[in-house]
Amino acid sequence: MTSNSGQTGSEAASAAARTLTDPNATEEEKAAAASALSQAPESQGETGSEAASASSRTLSDPERGDAEKSAAASALSQSPEDPEGK
């Protein structure tokens, strides 16, 4: 499997932290935010398939704000690349 070396930047990590503490954030938003935080420079994690799916749904939801979409995009940027190029 090809590896993606991207990491969550400080602004995206801050947005993700705000999302995690937002009582109005959905479970999908919180999953994307948690995944983004797991990609912070101190972490060695990768975004899993469930978090990637939640992130994708967050990005395509027109009612989601910039902070949620930033965290979701960051999480997706750390998804493992498909070894078959799909």
N, CA, C and O atoms as a Tinker XYZ file with bonds, in Angstrom:
   344  protein
     1  N      0.842000   -1.169000    0.000000    73     2
     2  CA     0.000000    0.000000    0.000000    64     1     3
     3  C      0.890000    1.236000    0.000000    63     2     4     5
     4  O      1.865000    1.303000    0.748000    81     3
     5  N      0.563000    2.192000   -0.820000    73     3     6
     6  CA     1.286000    3.444000   -0.862000    64     5     7
     7  C      0.899000    4.284000    0.340000    63     6     8     9
     8  O     -0.255000    4.263000    0.767000    81     7
     9  N      1.828000    5.004000    0.875000    73     7    10
    10  CA     1.560000    5.800000    2.073000    64     9    11
    11  C      1.417000    7.270000    1.721000    63    10    12    13
    12  O      2.047000    7.758000    0.783000    81    11
    13  N      0.593000    7.967000    2.471000    73    11    14
    14  CA     0.387000    9.399000    2.309000    64    13    15
    15  C      1.048000   10.069000    3.493000    63    14    16    17
    16  O      0.672000    9.796000    4.633000    81    15
    17  N      2.018000   10.936000    3.264000    73    15    18
    18  CA     2.778000   11.516000    4.359000    64    17    19
    19  C      2.210000   12.843000    4.841000    63    18    20    21
    20  O      2.833000   13.505000    5.671000    81    19
    21  N      1.028000   13.257000    4.337000    73    19    22
    22  CA     0.441000   14.524000    4.760000    64    21    23
    23  C      0.082000   14.531000    6.232000    63    22    24    25
    24  O     -0.231000   13.496000    6.822000    81    23
    25  N      0.133000   15.721000    6.811000    73    23    26
    26  CA    -0.240000   15.881000    8.209000    64    25    27
    27  C     -1.173000   17.071000    8.345000    63    26    28    29
    28  O     -1.160000   17.990000    7.526000    81    27
    29  N     -1.982000   17.035000    9.395000    73    27    30
    30  CA    -2.896000   18.122000    9.687000    64    29    31
    31  C     -2.100000   19.339000   10.148000    63    30    32    33
    32  O     -1.260000   19.231000   11.042000    81    31
    33  N     -2.359000   20.492000    9.543000    73    31    34
    34  CA    -1.707000   21.725000    9.953000    64    33    35
    35  C     -2.341000   22.302000   11.204000    63    34    36    37
    36  O     -3.378000   21.819000   11.661000    81    35
    37  N     -1.723000   23.331000   11.758000    73    35    38
    38  CA    -2.194000   23.892000   13.024000    64    37    39
    39  C     -3.587000   24.518000   12.911000    63    38    40    41
    40  O     -4.389000   24.396000   13.837000    81    39
    41  N     -3.886000   25.181000   11.801000    73    39    42
    42  CA    -5.218000   25.780000   11.652000    64    41    43
    43  C     -6.301000   24.704000   11.561000    63    42    44    45
    44  O     -7.356000   24.826000   12.184000    81    43
    45  N     -6.040000   23.658000   10.790000    73    43    46
    46  CA    -7.010000   22.565000   10.671000    64    45    47
    47  C     -7.155000   21.832000   11.997000    63    46    48    49
    48  O     -8.254000   21.408000   12.353000    81    47
    49  N     -6.061000   21.679000   12.726000    73    47    50
    50  CA    -6.130000   21.018000   14.030000    64    49    51
    51  C     -6.966000   21.846000   15.004000    63    50    52    53
    52  O     -7.736000   21.294000   15.790000    81    51
    53  N     -6.817000   23.160000   14.954000    73    51    54
    54  CA    -7.630000   24.030000   15.817000    64    53    55
    55  C     -9.103000   23.928000   15.458000    63    54    56    57
    56  O     -9.958000   23.868000   16.341000    81    55
    57  N     -9.402000   23.907000   14.157000    73    55    58
    58  CA   -10.795000   23.757000   13.716000    64    57    59
    59  C    -11.348000   22.405000   14.165000    63    58    60    61
    60  O    -12.501000   22.309000   14.585000    81    59
    61  N    -10.530000   21.376000   14.074000    73    59    62
    62  CA   -10.967000   20.049000   14.498000    64    61    63
    63  C    -11.245000   20.021000   15.996000    63    62    64    65
    64  O    -12.227000   19.421000   16.436000    81    63
    65  N    -10.394000   20.661000   16.774000    73    63    66
    66  CA   -10.604000   20.705000   18.222000    64    65    67
    67  C    -11.902000   21.438000   18.558000    63    66    68    69
    68  O    -12.641000   21.024000   19.452000    81    67
    69  N    -12.173000   22.523000   17.843000    73    67    70
    70  CA   -13.426000   23.254000   18.081000    64    69    71
    71  C    -14.626000   22.382000   17.728000    63    70    72    73
    72  O    -15.642000   22.405000   18.422000    81    71
    73  N    -14.506000   21.618000   16.653000    73    71    74
    74  CA   -15.597000   20.731000   16.244000    64    73    75
    75  C    -15.854000   19.673000   17.308000    63    74    76    77
    76  O    -17.007000   19.366000   17.611000    81    75
    77  N    -14.798000   19.115000   17.872000    73    75    78
    78  CA   -14.968000   18.074000   18.889000    64    77    79
    79  C    -15.670000   18.590000   20.138000    63    78    80    81
    80  O    -16.355000   17.831000   20.824000    81    79
    81  N    -15.505000   19.863000   20.436000    73    79    82
    82  CA   -16.129000   20.420000   21.643000    64    81    83
    83  C    -17.450000   21.120000   21.344000    63    82    84    85
    84  O    -18.096000   21.639000   22.255000    81    83
    85  N    -17.853000   21.138000   20.082000    73    83    86
    86  CA   -19.105000   21.789000   19.689000    64    85    87
    87  C    -20.280000   20.863000   20.000000    63    86    88    89
    88  O    -20.376000   19.780000   19.423000    81    87
    89  N    -21.178000   21.272000   20.908000    73    87    90
    90  CA   -22.308000   20.408000   21.251000    64    89    91
    91  C    -23.278000   20.202000   20.083000    63    90    92    93
    92  O    -24.086000   19.273000   20.117000    81    91
    93  N    -23.214000   21.039000   19.068000    73    91    94
    94  CA   -24.101000   20.918000   17.913000    64    93    95
    95  C    -23.491000   20.115000   16.764000    63    94    96    97
    96  O    -24.161000   19.864000   15.762000    81    95
    97  N    -22.231000   19.713000   16.899000    73    95    98
    98  CA   -21.565000   18.951000   15.840000    64    97    99
    99  C    -22.145000   17.537000   15.792000    63    98   100   101
   100  O    -22.442000   16.933000   16.823000    81    99
   101  N    -22.296000   17.028000   14.576000    73    99   102
   102  CA   -22.816000   15.673000   14.396000    64   101   103
   103  C    -21.718000   14.652000   14.693000    63   102   104   105
   104  O    -20.543000   14.999000   14.810000    81   103
   105  N    -22.119000   13.402000   14.810000    73   103   106
   106  CA   -21.145000   12.328000   15.020000    64   105   107
   107  C    -20.179000   12.240000   13.836000    63   106   108   109
   108  O    -18.988000   11.988000   14.025000    81   107
   109  N    -20.686000   12.447000   12.619000    73   107   110
   110  CA   -19.811000   12.400000   11.442000    64   109   111
   111  C    -18.770000   13.515000   11.494000    63   110   112   113
   112  O    -17.597000   13.292000   11.196000    81   111
   113  N    -19.206000   14.716000   11.874000    73   111   114
   114  CA   -18.262000   15.827000   11.977000    64   113   115
   115  C    -17.210000   15.546000   13.041000    63   114   116   117
   116  O    -16.026000   15.827000   12.849000    81   115
   117  N    -17.651000   14.993000   14.159000    73   115   118
   118  CA   -16.703000   14.690000   15.233000    64   117   119
   119  C    -15.744000   13.579000   14.829000    63   118   120   121
   120  O    -14.573000   13.606000   15.210000    81   119
   121  N    -16.222000   12.603000   14.063000    73   119   122
   122  CA   -15.343000   11.530000   13.593000    64   121   123
   123  C    -14.281000   12.093000   12.654000    63   122   124   125
   124  O    -13.110000   11.724000   12.739000    81   123
   125  N    -14.695000   12.987000   11.761000    73   123   126
   126  CA   -13.730000   13.612000   10.842000    64   125   127
   127  C    -12.725000   14.456000   11.613000    63   126   128   129
   128  O    -11.531000   14.445000   11.314000    81   127
   129  N    -13.219000   15.187000   12.610000    73   127   130
   130  CA   -12.332000   16.035000   13.412000    64   129   131
   131  C    -11.336000   15.188000   14.197000    63   130   132   133
   132  O    -10.151000   15.515000   14.264000    81   131
   133  N    -11.813000   14.113000   14.783000    73   131   134
   134  CA   -10.913000   13.238000   15.544000    64   133   135
   135  C     -9.852000   12.634000   14.640000    63   134   136   137
   136  O     -8.688000   12.518000   15.024000    81   135
   137  N    -10.260000   12.251000   13.440000    73   135   138
   138  CA    -9.299000   11.695000   12.504000    64   137   139
   139  C     -8.263000   12.738000   12.110000    63   138   140   141
   140  O     -7.071000   12.442000   12.024000    81   139
   141  N     -8.730000   13.963000   11.872000    73   139   142
   142  CA    -7.788000   15.033000   11.516000    64   141   143
   143  C     -6.787000   15.252000   12.640000    63   142   144   145
   144  O     -5.594000   15.422000   12.387000    81   143
   145  N     -7.266000   15.249000   13.881000    73   143   146
   146  CA    -6.348000   15.448000   15.007000    64   145   147
   147  C     -5.367000   14.286000   15.144000    63   146   148   149
   148  O     -4.239000   14.471000   15.600000    81   147
   149  N     -5.797000   13.106000   14.754000    73   147   150
   150  CA    -4.877000   11.967000   14.840000    64   149   151
   151  C     -3.749000   12.092000   13.823000    63   150   152   153
   152  O     -2.746000   11.385000   13.917000    81   151
   153  N     -3.909000   12.986000   12.854000    73   151   154
   154  CA    -2.871000   13.213000   11.846000    64   153   155
   155  C     -1.980000   14.407000   12.184000    63   154   156   157
   156  O     -1.116000   14.778000   11.389000    81   155
   157  N     -2.181000   15.007000   13.345000    73   155   158
   158  CA    -1.340000   16.139000   13.750000    64   157   159
   159  C      0.114000   15.677000   13.807000    63   158   160   161
   160  O      0.367000   14.482000   13.962000    81   159
   161  N      1.069000   16.589000   13.687000    73   159   162
   162  CA     2.486000   16.196000   13.614000    64   161   163
   163  C      2.947000   15.258000   14.734000    63   162   164   165
   164  O      3.870000   14.470000   14.527000    81   163
   165  N      2.336000   15.326000   15.893000    73   163   166
   166  CA     2.744000   14.462000   16.994000    64   165   167
   167  C      2.218000   13.041000   16.826000    63   166   168   169
   168  O      2.652000   12.141000   17.544000    81   167
   169  N      1.289000   12.819000   15.892000    73   167   170
   170  CA     0.646000   11.525000   15.725000    64   169   171
   171  C      1.212000   10.793000   14.517000    63   170   172   173
   172  O      1.738000   11.413000   13.593000    81   171
   173  N      1.101000    9.485000   14.531000    73   171   174
   174  CA     1.545000    8.672000   13.403000    64   173   175
   175  C      0.379000    7.994000   12.702000    63   174   176   177
   176  O      0.595000    7.083000   11.903000    81   175
   177  N     -0.861000    8.418000   12.982000    73   175   178
   178  CA    -2.050000    7.735000   12.470000    64   177   179
   179  C     -2.375000    8.058000   11.025000    63   178   180   181
   180  O     -1.809000    8.969000   10.421000    81   179
   181  N     -3.308000    7.279000   10.489000    73   179   182
   182  CA    -3.883000    7.512000    9.170000    64   181   183
   183  C     -5.388000    7.504000    9.327000    63   182   184   185
   184  O     -5.916000    6.875000   10.245000    81   183
   185  N     -6.080000    8.191000    8.444000    73   183   186
   186  CA    -7.537000    8.205000    8.463000    64   185   187
   187  C     -8.058000    6.855000    7.991000    63   186   188   189
   188  O     -7.664000    6.368000    6.931000    81   187
   189  N     -8.944000    6.249000    8.780000    73   187   190
   190  CA    -9.549000    4.978000    8.422000    64   189   191
   191  C    -10.692000    5.176000    7.439000    63   190   192   193
   192  O    -11.096000    6.305000    7.161000    81   191
   193  N    -11.206000    4.079000    6.919000    73   191   194
   194  CA   -12.241000    4.158000    5.888000    64   193   195
   195  C    -13.545000    4.759000    6.416000    63   194   196   197
   196  O    -14.206000    5.508000    5.697000    81   195
   197  N    -13.924000    4.449000    7.649000    73   195   198
   198  CA   -15.162000    5.015000    8.191000    64   197   199
   199  C    -15.040000    6.527000    8.371000    63   198   200   201
   200  O    -15.961000    7.272000    8.035000    81   199
   201  N    -13.908000    6.973000    8.899000    73   199   202
   202  CA   -13.700000    8.413000    9.076000    64   201   203
   203  C    -13.605000    9.112000    7.723000    63   202   204   205
   204  O    -14.071000   10.242000    7.575000    81   203
   205  N    -13.009000    8.451000    6.742000    73   203   206
   206  CA   -12.921000    9.037000    5.404000    64   205   207
   207  C    -14.312000    9.197000    4.806000    63   206   208   209
   208  O    -14.602000   10.211000    4.171000    81   207
   209  N    -15.175000    8.202000    5.003000    73   207   210
   210  CA   -16.551000    8.306000    4.507000    64   209   211
   211  C    -17.298000    9.438000    5.199000    63   210   212   213
   212  O    -18.017000   10.199000    4.552000    81   211
   213  N    -17.129000    9.550000    6.516000    73   211   214
   214  CA   -17.776000   10.632000    7.263000    64   213   215
   215  C    -17.250000   11.979000    6.787000    63   214   216   217
   216  O    -18.013000   12.937000    6.661000    81   215
   217  N    -15.957000   12.053000    6.524000    73   215   218
   218  CA   -15.364000   13.306000    6.034000    64   217   219
   219  C    -15.929000   13.681000    4.679000    63   218   220   221
   220  O    -16.225000   14.848000    4.423000    81   219
   221  N    -16.077000   12.702000    3.820000    73   219   222
   222  CA   -16.624000   12.946000    2.492000    64   221   223
   223  C    -18.054000   13.481000    2.579000    63   222   224   225
   224  O    -18.424000   14.414000    1.867000    81   223
   225  N    -18.841000   12.882000    3.454000    73   223   226
   226  CA   -20.227000   13.362000    3.627000    64   225   227
   227  C    -20.243000   14.781000    4.180000    63   226   228   229
   228  O    -21.074000   15.594000    3.776000    81   227
   229  N    -19.335000   15.083000    5.095000    73   227   230
   230  CA   -19.255000   16.437000    5.655000    64   229   231
   231  C    -18.912000   17.446000    4.567000    63   230   232   233
   232  O    -19.504000   18.524000    4.507000    81   231
   233  N    -17.958000   17.099000    3.707000    73   231   234
   234  CA   -17.555000   18.017000    2.641000    64   233   235
   235  C    -18.677000   18.277000    1.640000    63   234   236   237
   236  O    -18.776000   19.371000    1.085000    81   235
   237  N    -19.511000   17.284000    1.413000    73   235   238
   238  CA   -20.567000   17.457000    0.413000    64   237   239
   239  C    -21.857000   18.040000    0.994000    63   238   240   241
   240  O    -22.811000   18.284000    0.255000    81   239
   241  N    -21.894000   18.261000    2.295000    73   239   242
   242  CA   -23.088000   18.805000    2.945000    64   241   243
   243  C    -23.054000   20.329000    2.893000    63   242   244   245
   244  O    -22.188000   20.942000    3.517000    81   243
   245  N    -23.982000   20.957000    2.157000    73   243   246
   246  CA   -23.961000   22.414000    2.021000    64   245   247
   247  C    -24.251000   23.157000    3.329000    63   246   248   249
   248  O    -24.019000   24.363000    3.412000    81   247
   249  N    -24.751000   22.461000    4.343000    73   247   250
   250  CA   -25.056000   23.115000    5.610000    64   249   251
   251  C    -23.875000   23.134000    6.576000    63   250   252   253
   252  O    -23.962000   23.735000    7.647000    81   251
   253  N    -22.779000   22.487000    6.210000    73   251   254
   254  CA   -21.608000   22.447000    7.089000    64   253   255
   255  C    -20.773000   23.705000    6.909000    63   254   256   257
   256  O    -20.669000   24.252000    5.811000    81   255
   257  N    -20.188000   24.146000    7.999000    73   255   258
   258  CA   -19.383000   25.359000    7.989000    64   257   259
   259  C    -17.952000   25.117000    7.552000    63   258   260   261
   260  O    -17.529000   23.982000    7.330000    81   259
   261  N    -17.221000   26.208000    7.434000    73   259   262
   262  CA   -15.835000   26.135000    6.988000    64   261   263
   263  C    -14.960000   25.320000    7.936000    63   262   264   265
   264  O    -14.094000   24.572000    7.483000    81   263
   265  N    -15.175000   25.455000    9.244000    73   263   266
   266  CA   -14.340000   24.720000   10.206000    64   265   267
   267  C    -14.534000   23.218000   10.048000    63   266   268   269
   268  O    -13.565000   22.459000   10.042000    81   267
   269  N    -15.788000   22.792000    9.919000    73   267   270
   270  CA   -16.050000   21.368000    9.752000    64   269   271
   271  C    -15.463000   20.850000    8.447000    63   270   272   273
   272  O    -14.877000   19.769000    8.398000    81   271
   273  N    -15.631000   21.641000    7.389000    73   271   274
   274  CA   -15.113000   21.210000    6.087000    64   273   275
   275  C    -13.585000   21.197000    6.069000    63   274   276   277
   276  O    -12.978000   20.351000    5.412000    81   275
   277  N    -12.971000   22.122000    6.781000    73   275   278
   278  CA   -11.514000   22.135000    6.862000    64   277   279
   279  C    -11.002000   20.891000    7.569000    63   278   280   281
   280  O    -10.039000   20.269000    7.123000    81   279
   281  N    -11.645000   20.531000    8.669000    73   279   282
   282  CA   -11.242000   19.325000    9.399000    64   281   283
   283  C    -11.468000   18.082000    8.546000    63   282   284   285
   284  O    -10.634000   17.177000    8.526000    81   283
   285  N    -12.592000   18.042000    7.845000    73   283   286
   286  CA   -12.900000   16.888000    6.992000    64   285   287
   287  C    -11.885000   16.771000    5.857000    63   286   288   289
   288  O    -11.418000   15.675000    5.547000    81   287
   289  N    -11.550000   17.890000    5.245000    73   287   290
   290  CA   -10.573000   17.866000    4.150000    64   289   291
   291  C     -9.208000   17.414000    4.650000    63   290   292   293
   292  O     -8.503000   16.663000    3.975000    81   291
   293  N     -8.848000   17.876000    5.827000    73   291   294
   294  CA    -7.568000   17.465000    6.395000    64   293   295
   295  C     -7.552000   15.961000    6.655000    63   294   296   297
   296  O     -6.565000   15.280000    6.375000    81   295
   297  N     -8.648000   15.461000    7.187000    73   295   298
   298  CA    -8.733000   14.021000    7.443000    64   297   299
   299  C     -8.599000   13.237000    6.139000    63   298   300   301
   300  O     -7.884000   12.236000    6.083000    81   299
   301  N     -9.283000   13.691000    5.101000    73   299   302
   302  CA    -9.197000   12.984000    3.815000    64   301   303
   303  C     -7.801000   13.056000    3.216000    63   302   304   305
   304  O     -7.372000   12.133000    2.523000    81   303
   305  N     -7.098000   14.136000    3.477000    73   303   306
   306  CA    -5.751000   14.251000    2.912000    64   305   307
   307  C     -4.792000   13.252000    3.542000    63   306   308   309
   308  O     -3.709000   13.012000    3.009000    81   307
   309  N     -5.179000   12.667000    4.672000    73   307   310
   310  CA    -4.341000   11.675000    5.309000    64   309   311
   311  C     -4.848000   10.248000    5.120000    63   310   312   313
   312  O     -4.373000    9.326000    5.785000    81   311
   313  N     -5.803000   10.063000    4.223000    73   311   314
   314  CA    -6.290000    8.723000    3.919000    64   313   315
   315  C     -5.213000    7.973000    3.137000    63   314   316   317
   316  O     -4.545000    8.554000    2.281000    81   315
   317  N     -5.048000    6.695000    3.429000    73   315   318
   318  CA    -4.076000    5.925000    2.638000    64   317   319
   319  C     -4.479000    5.943000    1.172000    63   318   320   321
   320  O     -5.665000    5.875000    0.849000    81   319
   321  N     -3.505000    6.034000    0.295000    73   319   322
   322  CA    -3.809000    6.015000   -1.134000    64   321   323
   323  C     -4.182000    4.607000   -1.558000    63   322   324   325
   324  O     -3.689000    3.626000   -1.001000    81   323
   325  N     -5.052000    4.518000   -2.543000    73   323   326
   326  CA    -5.474000    3.222000   -3.085000    64   325   327
   327  C     -4.331000    2.640000   -3.893000    63   326   328   329
   328  O     -3.868000    3.267000   -4.846000    81   327
   329  N     -3.867000    1.451000   -3.529000    73   327   330
   330  CA    -2.731000    0.867000   -4.248000    64   329   331
   331  C     -3.027000    0.573000   -5.704000    63   330   332   333
   332  O     -2.097000    0.434000   -6.499000    81   331
   333  N     -4.293000    0.474000   -6.079000    73   331   334
   334  CA    -4.647000    0.196000   -7.466000    64   333   335
   335  C     -4.932000    1.481000   -8.242000    63   334   336   337
   336  O     -5.275000    1.434000   -9.423000    81   335
   337  N     -4.787000    2.638000   -7.570000    73   335   338
   338  CA    -4.982000    3.904000   -8.255000    64   337   339
   339  C     -6.420000    4.251000   -8.526000    63   338   340   341
   340  O     -6.697000    5.066000   -9.406000    81   339
   341  N     -7.349000    3.659000   -7.799000    73   339   342
   342  CA    -8.772000    3.919000   -8.027000    64   341   343
   343  C     -9.208000    5.172000   -7.333000    63   342   344
   344  O    -10.377000    5.549000   -7.414000    81   343
